[in-house]
């Protein structure tokens, strides 16, 4: 009997990596959780949830845009109750390290799921190549606040490997893991490593939070996106996450990927070349 796994956010940074790791497993049947699938899933349309969880054994939850947004807790509560009532035996939640609102959602999962694993992750390396920092890097000017903050950037491949372990193995039930990279860097350090790896001249400019918010507004970034990025810089990058853990090594039996290795690999893909 194949284990039927629902991967929510199957097109996202970790979701698509989880799918890639599971799709060649003969003991697993995957259901992709996104708006455009044959069986669609949409966090903003609860009418899609019932069919998405039908006959599912295990679910991987990533919440868009972030567990910190105001409607996340209600959505997580309603979904987890429905999933468990529909027969889902285990829920693996991707959470945010150091986010109080995310921890509220974690507790909701613990209360409602038959079995659960919580995966807390620090800022993704891939935010520089697959998300909101890509465009500034391509322009050659990265302007950010909280330049003194030290962050243990975590690679999405490591997160996906841990998620797959948690989805497939029951010995991770009832456990909360905190995933970090092996080294603390400032955002300026990270941008410098990307510049070195890509052979480009990328300048870094320090801004106040207010200046950063004004810049995003001038570039007509959507207000909900501005709110989220401002929240992350204002609330999370205050030093609370300026430490590393060894959970990735403990779970996978290997060291977490260093940011420099990520930068070298990603530079070879050409994603940071403005001509591509």
C-alpha positions as CSV (number, residue, x, y, z in Angstrom):
1,X,0.0,0.0,0.0
2,X,1.5,3.3,-1.1
3,X,1.7,6.2,1.3
4,X,-0.3,9.1,-0.1
5,X,1.3,12.4,0.6
6,X,-0.2,15.9,0.0
7,X,2.5,18.6,-0.6
8,X,1.0,22.0,-0.1
9,X,2.9,24.8,-1.9
10,X,4.2,22.2,-4.4
11,X,5.5,25.0,-6.6
12,X,7.3,26.8,-3.8
13,X,10.9,26.8,-2.8
14,X,10.8,23.8,-0.5
15,X,7.6,22.2,-1.8
16,X,8.9,21.5,-5.3
17,X,12.1,20.2,-3.9
18,X,10.1,17.8,-1.6
19,X,8.1,16.7,-4.6
20,X,11.3,16.0,-6.6
21,X,12.7,13.9,-3.8
22,X,9.5,11.9,-3.4
23,X,8.5,11.4,-7.1
24,X,10.9,8.5,-7.7
25,X,9.9,6.7,-4.5
26,X,7.8,3.6,-5.5
27,X,6.2,3.5,-2.0
28,X,4.8,7.0,-2.3
29,X,1.9,8.6,-4.2
30,X,2.1,12.4,-4.3
31,X,-0.7,14.8,-4.6
32,X,0.4,18.3,-5.6
33,X,-1.3,21.1,-3.6
34,X,-1.6,24.2,-5.7
35,X,-4.3,26.3,-7.4
36,X,-3.6,24.9,-10.9
37,X,-3.7,21.2,-10.3
38,X,-6.4,18.8,-11.4
39,X,-7.4,18.7,-7.7
40,X,-6.8,22.3,-6.8
41,X,-5.8,23.6,-3.4
42,X,-6.1,27.3,-2.5
43,X,-5.5,28.6,1.0
44,X,-7.9,31.5,0.2
45,X,-10.7,29.1,-1.0
46,X,-11.6,26.6,1.8
47,X,-14.0,24.9,-0.6
48,X,-10.9,23.3,-2.3
49,X,-9.6,21.7,0.9
50,X,-11.9,18.7,1.2
51,X,-11.0,17.2,-2.1
52,X,-7.3,17.9,-1.6
53,X,-7.1,15.9,1.6
54,X,-9.3,13.0,0.5
55,X,-7.6,9.7,1.0
56,X,-4.4,11.4,2.1
57,X,-2.2,9.8,4.8
58,X,0.4,12.6,5.4
59,X,0.5,16.3,4.6
60,X,3.3,18.7,4.2
61,X,2.2,22.3,5.0
62,X,3.8,25.4,3.7
63,X,1.7,28.5,4.1
64,X,1.7,31.4,1.7
65,X,2.9,34.0,2.0
66,X,4.0,33.4,5.7
67,X,2.6,32.1,9.0
68,X,3.0,35.6,10.4
69,X,0.2,37.1,8.3
70,X,-3.0,37.8,10.3
71,X,-5.3,35.2,8.7
72,X,-2.8,32.3,9.0
73,X,-3.8,31.0,12.4
74,X,-7.5,30.7,11.5
75,X,-6.6,29.0,8.2
76,X,-4.2,26.5,9.8
77,X,-6.8,25.7,12.5
78,X,-9.6,25.1,10.0
79,X,-7.4,23.1,7.6
80,X,-5.8,20.9,10.3
81,X,-9.1,20.0,11.9
82,X,-10.5,19.1,8.4
83,X,-7.5,17.1,7.5
84,X,-7.5,15.1,10.7
85,X,-11.3,14.5,10.5
86,X,-10.7,13.3,6.9
87,X,-8.2,10.7,8.0
88,X,-4.9,12.4,7.6
89,X,-2.5,10.6,10.0
90,X,0.4,13.0,10.1
91,X,1.1,16.7,9.4
92,X,4.6,18.2,8.8
93,X,4.6,22.0,9.2
94,X,7.2,24.3,7.8
95,X,7.5,27.1,10.3
96,X,9.6,30.2,10.8
97,X,12.3,30.4,13.3
98,X,11.9,33.1,15.8
99,X,8.4,34.1,14.7
100,X,5.8,34.4,17.5
101,X,2.9,34.2,15.2
102,X,4.3,31.1,13.5
103,X,4.6,29.4,16.9
104,X,0.9,30.0,17.5
105,X,0.3,28.0,14.3
106,X,2.6,25.3,15.5
107,X,0.5,24.9,18.7
108,X,-2.6,24.6,16.6
109,X,-1.0,21.8,14.5
110,X,0.0,20.0,17.7
111,X,-3.5,20.2,19.1
112,X,-5.3,19.0,16.0
113,X,-3.0,16.6,14.2
114,X,-2.8,12.9,15.1
115,X,0.9,13.0,14.6
116,X,3.1,16.0,13.8
117,X,6.6,17.3,13.1
118,X,7.5,21.0,13.2
119,X,10.4,22.3,11.0
120,X,11.5,25.8,11.9
121,X,13.8,27.3,9.3
122,X,15.9,30.5,9.2
123,X,16.0,32.8,6.2
124,X,16.5,30.7,3.0
125,X,19.6,31.0,0.9
126,X,17.3,30.9,-2.1
127,X,15.7,34.2,-1.1
128,X,18.7,35.6,-3.1
129,X,18.0,33.6,-6.2
130,X,14.3,32.6,-6.2
131,X,12.6,35.4,-4.3
132,X,12.6,39.1,-3.3
133,X,16.4,39.7,-3.3
134,X,17.0,38.5,-6.9
135,X,16.0,41.7,-8.7
136,X,18.3,44.0,-6.6
137,X,21.2,41.6,-7.2
138,X,20.5,41.7,-10.9
139,X,20.5,45.5,-10.8
140,X,23.8,45.4,-8.9
141,X,22.6,47.4,-5.9
142,X,21.2,45.7,-2.8
143,X,19.8,48.2,-0.2
144,X,18.6,46.7,3.1
145,X,18.0,47.6,6.7
146,X,19.3,45.8,9.8
147,X,22.7,45.4,8.3
148,X,24.2,44.4,11.6
149,X,22.0,41.4,12.0
150,X,23.7,38.0,11.9
151,X,21.6,35.3,10.2
152,X,22.4,31.6,9.8
153,X,21.0,31.3,6.2
154,X,19.6,27.9,5.5
155,X,19.5,26.1,2.2
156,X,16.2,25.0,0.8
157,X,17.7,21.7,-0.3
158,X,18.6,20.9,3.3
159,X,15.1,21.9,4.4
160,X,13.5,19.6,1.8
161,X,15.8,16.7,2.8
162,X,14.7,17.1,6.4
163,X,11.0,17.4,5.4
164,X,11.2,14.2,3.4
165,X,12.7,12.4,6.4
166,X,9.9,13.7,8.6
167,X,7.2,12.7,6.0
168,X,8.5,9.2,5.6
169,X,9.7,8.2,9.1
170,X,7.6,8.0,12.2
171,X,10.6,8.5,14.5
172,X,10.3,12.2,13.9
173,X,6.7,12.3,15.2
174,X,6.2,14.8,18.0
175,X,9.5,16.6,17.4
176,X,10.3,20.2,16.7
177,X,13.5,20.9,14.7
178,X,15.3,24.2,14.2
179,X,17.2,24.3,10.9
180,X,20.1,26.7,10.3
181,X,23.1,26.9,8.1
182,X,26.5,26.3,9.6
183,X,27.6,29.9,9.8
184,X,26.4,33.4,10.8
185,X,26.5,36.1,8.1
186,X,25.2,39.6,7.8
187,X,23.2,40.4,4.7
188,X,26.2,42.4,3.4
189,X,28.4,39.3,3.9
190,X,25.9,37.3,1.9
191,X,25.8,39.8,-1.0
192,X,29.6,40.0,-1.0
193,X,29.8,36.2,-1.4
194,X,27.3,36.3,-4.2
195,X,29.4,39.0,-5.9
196,X,32.6,37.0,-5.6
197,X,30.9,33.8,-6.8
198,X,29.3,35.5,-9.8
199,X,32.2,37.7,-10.7
200,X,30.0,40.8,-10.5
201,X,30.3,44.2,-8.8
202,X,27.3,44.3,-6.5
203,X,27.1,47.2,-4.1
204,X,25.4,47.2,-0.7
205,X,23.6,50.1,0.9
206,X,22.4,50.3,4.5
207,X,19.0,51.8,5.0
208,X,16.7,52.5,7.9
209,X,13.5,50.5,8.1
210,X,11.5,53.6,7.1
211,X,13.8,54.3,4.1
212,X,13.5,50.6,3.1
213,X,9.7,50.7,3.3
214,X,9.6,53.9,1.3
215,X,11.9,52.4,-1.4
216,X,9.6,49.4,-1.8
217,X,6.6,51.7,-2.1
218,X,8.4,53.7,-4.8
219,X,9.0,50.5,-6.7
220,X,5.2,49.8,-6.4
221,X,5.7,46.6,-4.4
222,X,2.3,45.3,-3.2
223,X,1.4,46.5,0.3
224,X,0.9,43.0,1.7
225,X,4.5,42.1,0.5
226,X,5.8,45.3,2.0
227,X,4.1,44.5,5.3
228,X,5.6,41.0,5.4
229,X,9.2,42.0,4.6
230,X,9.0,44.9,7.0
231,X,7.7,42.5,9.7
232,X,10.6,40.1,9.1
233,X,13.2,42.9,9.3
234,X,11.6,44.7,12.2
235,X,10.5,41.7,14.4
236,X,12.7,38.7,13.5
237,X,16.1,40.3,12.7
238,X,16.7,41.6,16.2
239,X,19.4,39.0,17.2
240,X,17.0,36.3,18.3
241,X,18.1,34.0,15.5
242,X,21.8,34.8,15.7
243,X,22.8,31.3,16.6
244,X,23.3,28.0,14.8
245,X,21.9,24.6,15.5
246,X,23.0,21.1,14.4
247,X,19.6,19.6,13.7
248,X,20.3,19.2,10.0
249,X,23.4,17.2,10.8
250,X,21.6,15.2,13.5
251,X,18.7,14.2,11.1
252,X,20.6,13.8,7.8
253,X,24.0,12.6,9.1
254,X,25.8,15.3,7.2
255,X,26.6,18.9,7.7
256,X,24.3,21.7,6.5
257,X,25.2,23.4,3.2
258,X,27.3,26.5,3.7
259,X,26.3,29.8,2.1
260,X,29.4,29.8,0.0
261,X,28.6,26.4,-1.5
262,X,25.1,27.7,-2.3
263,X,26.6,30.8,-3.9
264,X,29.1,28.9,-6.1
265,X,26.4,26.4,-7.3
266,X,23.9,29.1,-8.0
267,X,26.3,31.3,-9.8
268,X,27.1,28.5,-12.2
269,X,23.4,28.4,-13.2
270,X,23.6,31.9,-14.6
271,X,20.6,33.2,-12.6
272,X,22.6,36.2,-11.3
273,X,23.8,37.1,-14.8
274,X,21.7,40.2,-15.8
275,X,21.9,39.1,-19.5
276,X,20.0,35.9,-18.9
